[in-house]
Amino acid sequence: MSYLGLGVQPPTAEWGTMVAEGQSLITSAWWICTFPGIAIVTLAMGFSLLADGVAEAMGERT
């Protein structure tokens, strides 16, 4: 949401920023971008599974 001006301000940590800035350090400090990346993937999969469960409970899926 930062592209709309609604994101967090620069001193505050942000998962996407952590991944982007950690790309240059991937060979020496792999954990800087790996753990925020895993958190992003886990959150996205959780929301996807939740949406599938709600759609199935509402009878939208066959």
mmCIF file of the N, C-alpha and C atoms, coordinates in Angstrom:
data_MODEL
# 
_entry.id   MODEL 
# 
loop_
_atom_site.group_PDB 
_atom_site.id 
_atom_site.type_symbol 
_atom_site.label_atom_id 
_atom_site.label_alt_id 
_atom_site.label_comp_id 
_atom_site.label_asym_id 
_atom_site.label_entity_id 
_atom_site.label_seq_id 
_atom_site.pdbx_PDB_ins_code 
_atom_site.Cartn_x 
_atom_site.Cartn_y 
_atom_site.Cartn_z 
_atom_site.occupancy 
_atom_site.B_iso_or_equiv 
_atom_site.pdbx_formal_charge 
_atom_site.auth_seq_id 
_atom_site.auth_comp_id 
_atom_site.auth_asym_id 
_atom_site.auth_atom_id 
_atom_site.pdbx_PDB_model_num 
ATOM 1   N N  . MET A 1 1  ? 0.813   -1.195  0.000  1.00 0.00 ? 1  MET A N  1 
ATOM 2   C CA . MET A 1 1  ? 0.000   0.000   0.000  1.00 0.00 ? 1  MET A CA 1 
ATOM 3   C C  . MET A 1 1  ? 0.862   1.267   0.000  1.00 0.00 ? 1  MET A C  1 
ATOM 4   N N  . SER A 1 2  ? 2.164   1.099   0.091  1.00 0.00 ? 2  SER A N  1 
ATOM 5   C CA . SER A 1 2  ? 3.018   2.280   0.124  1.00 0.00 ? 2  SER A CA 1 
ATOM 6   C C  . SER A 1 2  ? 2.999   3.040   -1.191 1.00 0.00 ? 2  SER A C  1 
ATOM 7   N N  . TYR A 1 3  ? 2.685   2.379   -2.308 1.00 0.00 ? 3  TYR A N  1 
ATOM 8   C CA . TYR A 1 3  ? 2.619   3.076   -3.584 1.00 0.00 ? 3  TYR A CA 1 
ATOM 9   C C  . TYR A 1 3  ? 1.440   4.038   -3.627 1.00 0.00 ? 3  TYR A C  1 
ATOM 10  N N  . LEU A 1 4  ? 0.465   3.869   -2.716 1.00 0.00 ? 4  LEU A N  1 
ATOM 11  C CA . LEU A 1 4  ? -0.660  4.802   -2.600 1.00 0.00 ? 4  LEU A CA 1 
ATOM 12  C C  . LEU A 1 4  ? -0.433  5.837   -1.502 1.00 0.00 ? 4  LEU A C  1 
ATOM 13  N N  . GLY A 1 5  ? 0.689   5.712   -0.801 1.00 0.00 ? 5  GLY A N  1 
ATOM 14  C CA . GLY A 1 5  ? 0.956   6.623   0.301  1.00 0.00 ? 5  GLY A CA 1 
ATOM 15  C C  . GLY A 1 5  ? 0.352   6.170   1.612  1.00 0.00 ? 5  GLY A C  1 
ATOM 16  N N  . LEU A 1 6  ? -0.149  4.929   1.655  1.00 0.00 ? 6  LEU A N  1 
ATOM 17  C CA . LEU A 1 6  ? -0.808  4.419   2.850  1.00 0.00 ? 6  LEU A CA 1 
ATOM 18  C C  . LEU A 1 6  ? 0.060   3.447   3.635  1.00 0.00 ? 6  LEU A C  1 
ATOM 19  N N  . GLY A 1 7  ? 1.263   3.234   3.201  1.00 0.00 ? 7  GLY A N  1 
ATOM 20  C CA . GLY A 1 7  ? 2.160   2.286   3.860  1.00 0.00 ? 7  GLY A CA 1 
ATOM 21  C C  . GLY A 1 7  ? 2.813   2.878   5.096  1.00 0.00 ? 7  GLY A C  1 
ATOM 22  N N  . VAL A 1 8  ? 3.637   2.088   5.721  1.00 0.00 ? 8  VAL A N  1 
ATOM 23  C CA . VAL A 1 8  ? 4.359   2.547   6.901  1.00 0.00 ? 8  VAL A CA 1 
ATOM 24  C C  . VAL A 1 8  ? 5.463   3.506   6.489  1.00 0.00 ? 8  VAL A C  1 
ATOM 25  N N  . GLN A 1 9  ? 5.874   4.344   7.388  1.00 0.00 ? 9  GLN A N  1 
ATOM 26  C CA . GLN A 1 9  ? 6.917   5.324   7.111  1.00 0.00 ? 9  GLN A CA 1 
ATOM 27  C C  . GLN A 1 9  ? 8.297   4.669   7.172  1.00 0.00 ? 9  GLN A C  1 
ATOM 28  N N  . PRO A 1 10 ? 9.299   5.181   6.494  1.00 0.00 ? 10 PRO A N  1 
ATOM 29  C CA . PRO A 1 10 ? 10.611  4.542   6.317  1.00 0.00 ? 10 PRO A CA 1 
ATOM 30  C C  . PRO A 1 10 ? 11.312  3.980   7.551  1.00 0.00 ? 10 PRO A C  1 
ATOM 31  N N  . PRO A 1 11 ? 11.285  4.572   8.728  1.00 0.00 ? 11 PRO A N  1 
ATOM 32  C CA . PRO A 1 11 ? 12.031  3.925   9.809  1.00 0.00 ? 11 PRO A CA 1 
ATOM 33  C C  . PRO A 1 11 ? 11.394  2.625   10.304 1.00 0.00 ? 11 PRO A C  1 
ATOM 34  N N  . THR A 1 12 ? 10.136  2.387   10.001 1.00 0.00 ? 12 THR A N  1 
ATOM 35  C CA . THR A 1 12 ? 9.437   1.197   10.457 1.00 0.00 ? 12 THR A CA 1 
ATOM 36  C C  . THR A 1 12 ? 9.754   0.020   9.539  1.00 0.00 ? 12 THR A C  1 
ATOM 37  N N  . ALA A 1 13 ? 10.001  -1.145  10.131 1.00 0.00 ? 13 ALA A N  1 
ATOM 38  C CA . ALA A 1 13 ? 10.315  -2.337  9.343  1.00 0.00 ? 13 ALA A CA 1 
ATOM 39  C C  . ALA A 1 13 ? 9.085   -2.817  8.577  1.00 0.00 ? 13 ALA A C  1 
ATOM 40  N N  . GLU A 1 14 ? 9.320   -3.334  7.369  1.00 0.00 ? 14 GLU A N  1 
ATOM 41  C CA . GLU A 1 14 ? 8.261   -3.823  6.507  1.00 0.00 ? 14 GLU A CA 1 
ATOM 42  C C  . GLU A 1 14 ? 8.778   -5.075  5.795  1.00 0.00 ? 14 GLU A C  1 
ATOM 43  N N  . TRP A 1 15 ? 7.969   -6.123  5.693  1.00 0.00 ? 15 TRP A N  1 
ATOM 44  C CA . TRP A 1 15 ? 8.427   -7.394  5.129  1.00 0.00 ? 15 TRP A CA 1 
ATOM 45  C C  . TRP A 1 15 ? 8.955   -7.235  3.710  1.00 0.00 ? 15 TRP A C  1 
ATOM 46  N N  . GLY A 1 16 ? 8.240   -6.538  2.868  1.00 0.00 ? 16 GLY A N  1 
ATOM 47  C CA . GLY A 1 16 ? 8.678   -6.357  1.481  1.00 0.00 ? 16 GLY A CA 1 
ATOM 48  C C  . GLY A 1 16 ? 9.990   -5.609  1.383  1.00 0.00 ? 16 GLY A C  1 
ATOM 49  N N  . THR A 1 17 ? 10.162  -4.612  2.222  1.00 0.00 ? 17 THR A N  1 
ATOM 50  C CA . THR A 1 17 ? 11.415  -3.863  2.237  1.00 0.00 ? 17 THR A CA 1 
ATOM 51  C C  . THR A 1 17 ? 12.560  -4.730  2.733  1.00 0.00 ? 17 THR A C  1 
ATOM 52  N N  . MET A 1 18 ? 12.292  -5.559  3.734  1.00 0.00 ? 18 MET A N  1 
ATOM 53  C CA . MET A 1 18 ? 13.321  -6.464  4.247  1.00 0.00 ? 18 MET A CA 1 
ATOM 54  C C  . MET A 1 18 ? 13.793  -7.422  3.161  1.00 0.00 ? 18 MET A C  1 
ATOM 55  N N  . VAL A 1 19 ? 12.865  -7.958  2.400  1.00 0.00 ? 19 VAL A N  1 
ATOM 56  C CA . VAL A 1 19 ? 13.227  -8.881  1.320  1.00 0.00 ? 19 VAL A CA 1 
ATOM 57  C C  . VAL A 1 19 ? 14.011  -8.153  0.238  1.00 0.00 ? 19 VAL A C  1 
ATOM 58  N N  . ALA A 1 20 ? 13.550  -6.974  -0.155 1.00 0.00 ? 20 ALA A N  1 
ATOM 59  C CA . ALA A 1 20 ? 14.217  -6.223  -1.225 1.00 0.00 ? 20 ALA A CA 1 
ATOM 60  C C  . ALA A 1 20 ? 15.630  -5.809  -0.832 1.00 0.00 ? 20 ALA A C  1 
ATOM 61  N N  . GLU A 1 21 ? 15.790  -5.327  0.396  1.00 0.00 ? 21 GLU A N  1 
ATOM 62  C CA . GLU A 1 21 ? 17.113  -4.887  0.822  1.00 0.00 ? 21 GLU A CA 1 
ATOM 63  C C  . GLU A 1 21 ? 18.039  -6.065  1.129  1.00 0.00 ? 21 GLU A C  1 
ATOM 64  N N  . GLY A 1 22 ? 17.482  -7.210  1.463  1.00 0.00 ? 22 GLY A N  1 
ATOM 65  C CA . GLY A 1 22 ? 18.292  -8.369  1.785  1.00 0.00 ? 22 GLY A CA 1 
ATOM 66  C C  . GLY A 1 22 ? 18.780  -9.147  0.580  1.00 0.00 ? 22 GLY A C  1 
ATOM 67  N N  . GLN A 1 23 ? 18.286  -8.828  -0.605 1.00 0.00 ? 23 GLN A N  1 
ATOM 68  C CA . GLN A 1 23 ? 18.701  -9.551  -1.811 1.00 0.00 ? 23 GLN A CA 1 
ATOM 69  C C  . GLN A 1 23 ? 20.197  -9.429  -2.068 1.00 0.00 ? 23 GLN A C  1 
ATOM 70  N N  . SER A 1 24 ? 20.765  -8.294  -1.762 1.00 0.00 ? 24 SER A N  1 
ATOM 71  C CA . SER A 1 24 ? 22.195  -8.123  -2.011 1.00 0.00 ? 24 SER A CA 1 
ATOM 72  C C  . SER A 1 24 ? 23.045  -8.880  -0.995 1.00 0.00 ? 24 SER A C  1 
ATOM 73  N N  . LEU A 1 25 ? 22.445  -9.293  0.113  1.00 0.00 ? 25 LEU A N  1 
ATOM 74  C CA . LEU A 1 25 ? 23.176  -10.003 1.170  1.00 0.00 ? 25 LEU A CA 1 
ATOM 75  C C  . LEU A 1 25 ? 22.844  -11.495 1.215  1.00 0.00 ? 25 LEU A C  1 
ATOM 76  N N  . ILE A 1 26 ? 22.188  -12.012 0.201  1.00 0.00 ? 26 ILE A N  1 
ATOM 77  C CA . ILE A 1 26 ? 21.677  -13.386 0.230  1.00 0.00 ? 26 ILE A CA 1 
ATOM 78  C C  . ILE A 1 26 ? 22.792  -14.422 0.406  1.00 0.00 ? 26 ILE A C  1 
ATOM 79  N N  . THR A 1 27 ? 23.972  -14.161 -0.096 1.00 0.00 ? 27 THR A N  1 
ATOM 80  C CA . THR A 1 27 ? 25.047  -15.149 0.031  1.00 0.00 ? 27 THR A CA 1 
ATOM 81  C C  . THR A 1 27 ? 25.726  -15.108 1.391  1.00 0.00 ? 27 THR A C  1 
ATOM 82  N N  . SER A 1 28 ? 25.730  -13.968 2.049  1.00 0.00 ? 28 SER A N  1 
ATOM 83  C CA . SER A 1 28 ? 26.424  -13.864 3.341  1.00 0.00 ? 28 SER A CA 1 
ATOM 84  C C  . SER A 1 28 ? 25.475  -13.862 4.534  1.00 0.00 ? 28 SER A C  1 
ATOM 85  N N  . ALA A 1 29 ? 24.270  -13.324 4.377  1.00 0.00 ? 29 ALA A N  1 
ATOM 86  C CA . ALA A 1 29 ? 23.302  -13.269 5.475  1.00 0.00 ? 29 ALA A CA 1 
ATOM 87  C C  . ALA A 1 29 ? 21.927  -13.637 4.924  1.00 0.00 ? 29 ALA A C  1 
ATOM 88  N N  . TRP A 1 30 ? 21.736  -14.910 4.613  1.00 0.00 ? 30 TRP A N  1 
ATOM 89  C CA . TRP A 1 30 ? 20.540  -15.400 3.940  1.00 0.00 ? 30 TRP A CA 1 
ATOM 90  C C  . TRP A 1 30 ? 19.270  -15.205 4.770  1.00 0.00 ? 30 TRP A C  1 
ATOM 91  N N  . TRP A 1 31 ? 19.379  -15.147 6.076  1.00 0.00 ? 31 TRP A N  1 
ATOM 92  C CA . TRP A 1 31 ? 18.205  -15.060 6.936  1.00 0.00 ? 31 TRP A CA 1 
ATOM 93  C C  . TRP A 1 31 ? 17.523  -13.697 6.865  1.00 0.00 ? 31 TRP A C  1 
ATOM 94  N N  . ILE A 1 32 ? 18.227  -12.678 6.393  1.00 0.00 ? 32 ILE A N  1 
ATOM 95  C CA . ILE A 1 32 ? 17.647  -11.331 6.338  1.00 0.00 ? 32 ILE A CA 1 
ATOM 96  C C  . ILE A 1 32 ? 16.453  -11.283 5.388  1.00 0.00 ? 32 ILE A C  1 
ATOM 97  N N  . CYS A 1 33 ? 16.514  -11.973 4.275  1.00 0.00 ? 33 CYS A N  1 
ATOM 98  C CA . CYS A 1 33 ? 15.379  -11.960 3.352  1.00 0.00 ? 33 CYS A CA 1 
ATOM 99  C C  . CYS A 1 33 ? 14.592  -13.268 3.366  1.00 0.00 ? 33 CYS A C  1 
ATOM 100 N N  . THR A 1 34 ? 15.156  -14.339 3.894  1.00 0.00 ? 34 THR A N  1 
ATOM 101 C CA . THR A 1 34 ? 14.453  -15.616 3.880  1.00 0.00 ? 34 THR A CA 1 
ATOM 102 C C  . THR A 1 34 ? 13.255  -15.640 4.830  1.00 0.00 ? 34 THR A C  1 
ATOM 103 N N  . PHE A 1 35 ? 13.451  -15.222 6.075  1.00 0.00 ? 35 PHE A N  1 
ATOM 104 C CA . PHE A 1 35 ? 12.368  -15.303 7.050  1.00 0.00 ? 35 PHE A CA 1 
ATOM 105 C C  . PHE A 1 35 ? 11.205  -14.350 6.755  1.00 0.00 ? 35 PHE A C  1 
ATOM 106 N N  . PRO A 1 36 ? 11.452  -13.102 6.340  1.00 0.00 ? 36 PRO A N  1 
ATOM 107 C CA . PRO A 1 36 ? 10.308  -12.283 5.916  1.00 0.00 ? 36 PRO A CA 1 
ATOM 108 C C  . PRO A 1 36 ? 9.614   -12.855 4.681  1.00 0.00 ? 36 PRO A C  1 
ATOM 109 N N  . GLY A 1 37 ? 10.374  -13.459 3.763  1.00 0.00 ? 37 GLY A N  1 
ATOM 110 C CA . GLY A 1 37 ? 9.766   -14.088 2.584  1.00 0.00 ? 37 GLY A CA 1 
ATOM 111 C C  . GLY A 1 37 ? 8.880   -15.255 2.963  1.00 0.00 ? 37 GLY A C  1 
ATOM 112 N N  . ILE A 1 38 ? 9.348   -16.069 3.909  1.00 0.00 ? 38 ILE A N  1 
ATOM 113 C CA . ILE A 1 38 ? 8.536   -17.192 4.392  1.00 0.00 ? 38 ILE A CA 1 
ATOM 114 C C  . ILE A 1 38 ? 7.266   -16.674 5.064  1.00 0.00 ? 38 ILE A C  1 
ATOM 115 N N  . ALA A 1 39 ? 7.378   -15.587 5.815  1.00 0.00 ? 39 ALA A N  1 
ATOM 116 C CA . ALA A 1 39 ? 6.209   -15.005 6.474  1.00 0.00 ? 39 ALA A CA 1 
ATOM 117 C C  . ALA A 1 39 ? 5.183   -14.509 5.455  1.00 0.00 ? 39 ALA A C  1 
ATOM 118 N N  . ILE A 1 40 ? 5.650   -13.894 4.380  1.00 0.00 ? 40 ILE A N  1 
ATOM 119 C CA . ILE A 1 40 ? 4.747   -13.410 3.329  1.00 0.00 ? 40 ILE A CA 1 
ATOM 120 C C  . ILE A 1 40 ? 4.028   -14.583 2.668  1.00 0.00 ? 40 ILE A C  1 
ATOM 121 N N  . VAL A 1 41 ? 4.769   -15.635 2.323  1.00 0.00 ? 41 VAL A N  1 
ATOM 122 C CA . VAL A 1 41 ? 4.168   -16.806 1.674  1.00 0.00 ? 41 VAL A CA 1 
ATOM 123 C C  . VAL A 1 41 ? 3.172   -17.491 2.597  1.00 0.00 ? 41 VAL A C  1 
ATOM 124 N N  . THR A 1 42 ? 3.517   -17.631 3.875  1.00 0.00 ? 42 THR A N  1 
ATOM 125 C CA . THR A 1 42 ? 2.631   -18.276 4.842  1.00 0.00 ? 42 THR A CA 1 
ATOM 126 C C  . THR A 1 42 ? 1.338   -17.481 5.015  1.00 0.00 ? 42 THR A C  1 
ATOM 127 N N  . LEU A 1 43 ? 1.444   -16.170 5.123  1.00 0.00 ? 43 LEU A N  1 
ATOM 128 C CA . LEU A 1 43 ? 0.263   -15.331 5.263  1.00 0.00 ? 43 LEU A CA 1 
ATOM 129 C C  . LEU A 1 43 ? -0.628  -15.409 4.025  1.00 0.00 ? 43 LEU A C  1 
ATOM 130 N N  . ALA A 1 44 ? -0.032  -15.365 2.839  1.00 0.00 ? 44 ALA A N  1 
ATOM 131 C CA . ALA A 1 44 ? -0.806  -15.447 1.602  1.00 0.00 ? 44 ALA A CA 1 
ATOM 132 C C  . ALA A 1 44 ? -1.514  -16.795 1.471  1.00 0.00 ? 44 ALA A C  1 
ATOM 133 N N  . MET A 1 45 ? -0.803  -17.883 1.810  1.00 0.00 ? 45 MET A N  1 
ATOM 134 C CA . MET A 1 45 ? -1.432  -19.203 1.748  1.00 0.00 ? 45 MET A CA 1 
ATOM 135 C C  . MET A 1 45 ? -2.547  -19.322 2.776  1.00 0.00 ? 45 MET A C  1 
ATOM 136 N N  . GLY A 1 46 ? -2.355  -18.757 3.957  1.00 0.00 ? 46 GLY A N  1 
ATOM 137 C CA . GLY A 1 46 ? -3.391  -18.788 4.988  1.00 0.00 ? 46 GLY A CA 1 
ATOM 138 C C  . GLY A 1 46 ? -4.651  -18.076 4.541  1.00 0.00 ? 46 GLY A C  1 
ATOM 139 N N  . PHE A 1 47 ? -4.499  -16.883 3.947  1.00 0.00 ? 47 PHE A N  1 
ATOM 140 C CA . PHE A 1 47 ? -5.668  -16.162 3.447  1.00 0.00 ? 47 PHE A CA 1 
ATOM 141 C C  . PHE A 1 47 ? -6.345  -16.922 2.306  1.00 0.00 ? 47 PHE A C  1 
ATOM 142 N N  . SER A 1 48 ? -5.561  -17.545 1.452  1.00 0.00 ? 48 SER A N  1 
ATOM 143 C CA . SER A 1 48 ? -6.129  -18.308 0.345  1.00 0.00 ? 48 SER A CA 1 
ATOM 144 C C  . SER A 1 48 ? -6.929  -19.506 0.846  1.00 0.00 ? 48 SER A C  1 
ATOM 145 N N  . LEU A 1 49 ? -6.362  -20.232 1.809  1.00 0.00 ? 49 LEU A N  1 
ATOM 146 C CA . LEU A 1 49 ? -7.078  -21.375 2.374  1.00 0.00 ? 49 LEU A CA 1 
ATOM 147 C C  . LEU A 1 49 ? -8.325  -20.942 3.130  1.00 0.00 ? 49 LEU A C  1 
ATOM 148 N N  . LEU A 1 50 ? -8.246  -19.819 3.823  1.00 0.00 ? 50 LEU A N  1 
ATOM 149 C CA . LEU A 1 50 ? -9.409  -19.295 4.527  1.00 0.00 ? 50 LEU A CA 1 
ATOM 150 C C  . LEU A 1 50 ? -10.513 -18.929 3.541  1.00 0.00 ? 50 LEU A C  1 
ATOM 151 N N  . ALA A 1 51 ? -10.152 -18.274 2.448  1.00 0.00 ? 51 ALA A N  1 
ATOM 152 C CA . ALA A 1 51 ? -11.136 -17.900 1.427  1.00 0.00 ? 51 ALA A CA 1 
ATOM 153 C C  . ALA A 1 51 ? -11.757 -19.137 0.783  1.00 0.00 ? 51 ALA A C  1 
ATOM 154 N N  . ASP A 1 52 ? -10.947 -20.170 0.514  1.00 0.00 ? 52 ASP A N  1 
ATOM 155 C CA . ASP A 1 52 ? -11.487 -21.414 -0.038 1.00 0.00 ? 52 ASP A CA 1 
ATOM 156 C C  . ASP A 1 52 ? -12.457 -22.065 0.937  1.00 0.00 ? 52 ASP A C  1 
ATOM 157 N N  . GLY A 1 53 ? -12.121 -22.060 2.218  1.00 0.00 ? 53 GLY A N  1 
ATOM 158 C CA . GLY A 1 53 ? -13.007 -22.649 3.222  1.00 0.00 ? 53 GLY A CA 1 
ATOM 159 C C  . GLY A 1 53 ? -14.313 -21.905 3.352  1.00 0.00 ? 53 GLY A C  1 
ATOM 160 N N  . VAL A 1 54 ? -14.253 -20.587 3.310  1.00 0.00 ? 54 VAL A N  1 
ATOM 161 C CA . VAL A 1 54 ? -15.482 -19.787 3.388  1.00 0.00 ? 54 VAL A CA 1 
ATOM 162 C C  . VAL A 1 54 ? -16.327 -20.008 2.143  1.00 0.00 ? 54 VAL A C  1 
ATOM 163 N N  . ALA A 1 55 ? -15.708 -20.042 0.969  1.00 0.00 ? 55 ALA A N  1 
ATOM 164 C CA . ALA A 1 55 ? -16.462 -20.270 -0.274 1.00 0.00 ? 55 ALA A CA 1 
ATOM 165 C C  . ALA A 1 55 ? -17.113 -21.646 -0.275 1.00 0.00 ? 55 ALA A C  1 
ATOM 166 N N  . GLU A 1 56 ? -16.400 -22.643 0.234  1.00 0.00 ? 56 GLU A N  1 
ATOM 167 C CA . GLU A 1 56 ? -16.969 -23.980 0.281  1.00 0.00 ? 56 GLU A CA 1 
ATOM 168 C C  . GLU A 1 56 ? -18.121 -24.059 1.286  1.00 0.00 ? 56 GLU A C  1 
ATOM 169 N N  . ALA A 1 57 ? -17.986 -23.394 2.408  1.00 0.00 ? 57 ALA A N  1 
ATOM 170 C CA . ALA A 1 57 ? -19.040 -23.389 3.420  1.00 0.00 ? 57 ALA A CA 1 
ATOM 171 C C  . ALA A 1 57 ? -20.282 -22.673 2.916  1.00 0.00 ? 57 ALA A C  1 
ATOM 172 N N  . MET A 1 58 ? -20.112 -21.703 2.057  1.00 0.00 ? 58 MET A N  1 
ATOM 173 C CA . MET A 1 58 ? -21.245 -20.963 1.508  1.00 0.00 ? 58 MET A CA 1 
ATOM 174 C C  . MET A 1 58 ? -21.846 -21.640 0.289  1.00 0.00 ? 58 MET A C  1 
ATOM 175 N N  . GLY A 1 59 ? -21.276 -22.750 -0.148 1.00 0.00 ? 59 GLY A N  1 
ATOM 176 C CA . GLY A 1 59 ? -21.818 -23.489 -1.279 1.00 0.00 ? 59 GLY A CA 1 
ATOM 177 C C  . GLY A 1 59 ? -21.408 -22.956 -2.626 1.00 0.00 ? 59 GLY A C  1 
ATOM 178 N N  . GLU A 1 60 ? -20.359 -22.142 -2.679 1.00 0.00 ? 60 GLU A N  1 
ATOM 179 C CA . GLU A 1 60 ? -19.928 -21.563 -3.945 1.00 0.00 ? 60 GLU A CA 1 
ATOM 180 C C  . GLU A 1 60 ? -19.074 -22.530 -4.749 1.00 0.00 ? 60 GLU A C  1 
ATOM 181 N N  . ARG A 1 61 ? -18.508 -23.534 -4.122 1.00 0.00 ? 61 ARG A N  1 
ATOM 182 C CA . ARG A 1 61 ? -17.627 -24.489 -4.819 1.00 0.00 ? 61 ARG A CA 1 
ATOM 183 C C  . ARG A 1 61 ? -18.361 -25.814 -5.004 1.00 0.00 ? 61 ARG A C  1 
ATOM 184 N N  . THR A 1 62 ? -17.963 -26.530 -6.023 1.00 0.00 ? 62 THR A N  1 
ATOM 185 C CA . THR A 1 62 ? -18.588 -27.844 -6.250 1.00 0.00 ? 62 THR A CA 1 
ATOM 186 C C  . THR A 1 62 ? -17.611 -28.938 -5.989 1.00 0.00 ? 62 THR A C  1 
# 
